[in-house]
Amino acid sequence: MVLKDLCDRIVAAKCTSKSSTEIADNTQVPAASAKAGSSDIHSRNSWWAAAVRKVVSGGSMRRFQERVLGSVRTDVSSSDGDIWLLGVCHKISPHEATGDVDTRNVFAAFEQDFSSKILITYRKGFDAIEDSKYTSDVNWGCMLRSSQMLVAQALLFHKLGRSWRKTIDKPVDKDYIEILQLFGDSEAAAFSIHNLLQAGKGYGLAVGSWVGPYAMCRTWEVLARNPREKNDQGEPPLPMAIYVVSGDEDGERGGAPVVCIEDASKRCSEFSRGLVSWTPLLLLVPLVLGLDKVNLRYIPLLQSTFKFPQSLGILGGKPGASTYIIGVQNDKAFYLDPHDVKPVVNITGDTQEPNTASYHCNISRHMPLDSIDPSLAIGFYCRDKDDFDDFCSQASKLAEESNGAPLFTVAQSRSLPMQVTSNSVSSDNTRFEEDDSLGMNLVNDAGTNEDDWQFL
């Protein structure tokens, strides 16, 4: 999105008669002369086109993107306390980083954990998407890429466990390679950008257009369901049910999101075709936590979600510049950034040592947590029923500590307008409602002021 605005301003600049025009990076751009001949105009147009291509394909894009996300901050301070990275605490003590000790060695465990997370960025050079001429998602696909990272992490949790780390000393894990193949850039890859756009048409997804977190969550729900309906043989590409948690049947008319235990159980039963009572579950919670910026009362709650063992992080960033936030340290949010442009990589199972370097990042970037866009989505992965019960217990405790303005609440049934407390999470499954669109009428204890839930 930043590059689109920049290019629009560049095009506008060449049409003016001023001597120069200041653009986003404060450089001066010569304006077109009103007396120039047609050959000069053609020459200038060619120069501008080449300049724009250079910005899109080169390192300049990173600099412009940083004007939106903020300066790239890679320092990890021991004075800011422990780092929580997707449910794992990396304890940082100030005395460990004193003297001449290399700080990077002190934080080796954190860095190994961070660099083991799958990074998915803009790609260029893939087959055109449907009937369009788009062979790259540069400048518009950051939300799709961020969501791919979150789902890829859920698959890592599911297949390899939270303790898995990418190393160079061991043979490449087959499951790890199979996960990366799911996110290839072609229609043959189950979770490619091509298939995401196809699945999300009903929610406004279109080639070349930016998309919000809510539509992105619903798109994954559709994409995960379609292959399951077409092929009943073998394990589905996404071996878990998806539950998009919202406060209303269409997620648009307001109300705090409610994790309904009956709904979660129903999703699992549908996923397994009724063969088992519970399956692994991916929960996606789209939220809007303010108008122009996140209401500060929600910041401590967002921080706490990274302490959940089930944490999958946050789809969020600055307006028009989505990132995948995977950790917090005090008021800092650590994220994986999809805005680097990389060529398409074709990873096949036949390769003995496939090149997976472009799917990982050793630079731990961070930004202030309170600077992220208020429109975001939180993800959680629950391996089994006990894991889900633990999630519900922790979520209810967090809601009780929210002073009447929770991120989301937990309830047993949609028919009961009451919140399930941390002491009342039940492992029993009651009957399902016939109408899945029935909403819960939860009342916010804080009243109807500007801090209440008015969105989603």
Rosetta blueprint (number, residue, H / E / L):
1 M L
2 V H
3 L H
4 K H
5 D H
6 L H
7 C H
8 D H
9 R H
10 I H
11 V H
12 A H
13 A H
14 K H
15 C L
16 T L
17 S L
18 K L
19 S L
20 S E
21 T E
22 E E
23 I L
24 A L
25 D L
26 N L
27 T L
28 Q E
29 V E
30 P E
31 A L
32 A L
33 S L
34 A L
35 K L
36 A L
37 G L
38 S H
39 S H
40 D H
41 I H
42 H H
43 S H
44 R H
45 N H
46 S H
47 W H
48 W H
49 A H
50 A H
51 A H
52 V H
53 R H
54 K H
55 V H
56 V H
57 S H
58 G L
59 G L
60 S H
61 M H
62 R H
63 R H
64 F H
65 Q H
66 E H
67 R H
68 V H
69 L H
70 G L
71 S L
72 V L
73 R E
74 T L
75 D L
76 V L
77 S L
78 S H
79 S H
80 D H
81 G L
82 D L
83 I E
84 W E
85 L E
86 L L
87 G L
88 V E
89 C E
90 H E
91 K L
92 I L
93 S L
94 P H
95 H H
96 E H
97 A H
98 T L
99 G L
100 D L
101 V L
102 D L
103 T H
104 R H
105 N H
106 V H
107 F L
108 A H
109 A H
110 F H
111 E H
112 Q H
113 D H
114 F H
115 S H
116 S L
117 K L
118 I L
119 L L
120 I L
121 T L
122 Y E
123 R E
124 K E
125 G L
126 F L
127 D L
128 A L
129 I L
130 E L
131 D L
132 S L
133 K L
134 Y L
135 T L
136 S E
137 D L
138 V L
139 N L
140 W L
141 G L
142 C H
143 M H
144 L H
145 R H
146 S H
147 S H
148 Q H
149 M H
150 L H
151 V H
152 A H
153 Q H
154 A H
155 L H
156 L H
157 F H
158 H H
159 K H
160 L H
161 G L
162 R L
163 S L
164 W L
165 R L
166 K L
167 T L
168 I L
169 D L
170 K L
171 P L
172 V L
173 D L
174 K H
175 D H
176 Y H
177 I H
178 E H
179 I H
180 L H
181 Q H
182 L H
183 F L
184 G L
185 D L
186 S L
187 E L
188 A L
189 A L
190 A L
191 F L
192 S L
193 I H
194 H H
195 N H
196 L H
197 L H
198 Q H
199 A H
200 G L
201 K H
202 G H
203 Y H
204 G L
205 L L
206 A L
207 V L
208 G L
209 S L
210 W L
211 V L
212 G L
213 P H
214 Y H
215 A H
216 M H
217 C H
218 R H
219 T H
220 W H
221 E H
222 V H
223 L H
224 A H
225 R H
226 N H
227 P H
228 R H
229 E H
230 K H
231 N L
232 D L
233 Q L
234 G L
235 E L
236 P L
237 P L
238 L L
239 P L
240 M L
241 A E
242 I E
243 Y E
244 V E
245 V L
246 S L
247 G L
248 D L
249 E L
250 D L
251 G L
252 E L
253 R L
254 G L
255 G L
256 A L
257 P L
258 V E
259 V E
260 C E
261 I H
262 E H
263 D H
264 A H
265 S H
266 K H
267 R H
268 C H
269 S H
270 E H
271 F H
272 S L
273 R L
274 G L
275 L L
276 V L
277 S L
278 W L
279 T L
280 P L
281 L E
282 L E
283 L E
284 L E
285 V E
286 P E
287 L E
288 V E
289 L L
290 G L
291 L L
292 D L
293 K L
294 V L
295 N L
296 L H
297 R H
298 Y H
299 I H
300 P H
301 L H
302 L H
303 Q H
304 S H
305 T H
306 F L
307 K L
308 F L
309 P L
310 Q L
311 S E
312 L E
313 G E
314 I E
315 L E
316 G E
317 G E
318 K E
319 P L
320 G L
321 A E
322 S E
323 T E
324 Y E
325 I E
326 I E
327 G E
328 V E
329 Q E
330 N L
331 D L
332 K E
333 A E
334 F E
335 Y E
336 L E
337 D L
338 P L
339 H L
340 D L
341 V E
342 K E
343 P E
344 V L
345 V L
346 N L
347 I L
348 T L
349 G L
350 D L
351 T L
352 Q L
353 E L
354 P L
355 N L
356 T L
357 A H
358 S H
359 Y H
360 H L
361 C L
362 N L
363 I L
364 S L
365 R E
366 H E
367 M E
368 P E
369 L H
370 D H
371 S H
372 I L
373 D L
374 P L
375 S E
376 L E
377 A E
378 I E
379 G E
380 F E
381 Y E
382 C E
383 R L
384 D L
385 K H
386 D H
387 D H
388 F H
389 D H
390 D H
391 F H
392 C H
393 S H
394 Q H
395 A H
396 S H
397 K H
398 L H
399 A H
400 E H
401 E L
402 S L
403 N L
404 G L
405 A L
406 P L
407 L L
408 F L
409 T E
410 V E
411 A E
412 Q L
413 S L
414 R L
415 S L
416 L L
417 P L
418 M L
419 Q L
420 V L
421 T L
422 S L
423 N L
424 S L
425 V L
426 S L
427 S L
428 D L
429 N L
430 T L
431 R L
432 F L
433 E L
434 E L
435 D L
436 D L
437 S L
438 L L
439 G L
440 M L
441 N L
442 L L
443 V L
444 N L
445 D L
446 A L
447 G L
448 T L
449 N L
450 E L
451 D L
452 D L
453 W L
454 Q L
455 F L
456 L L
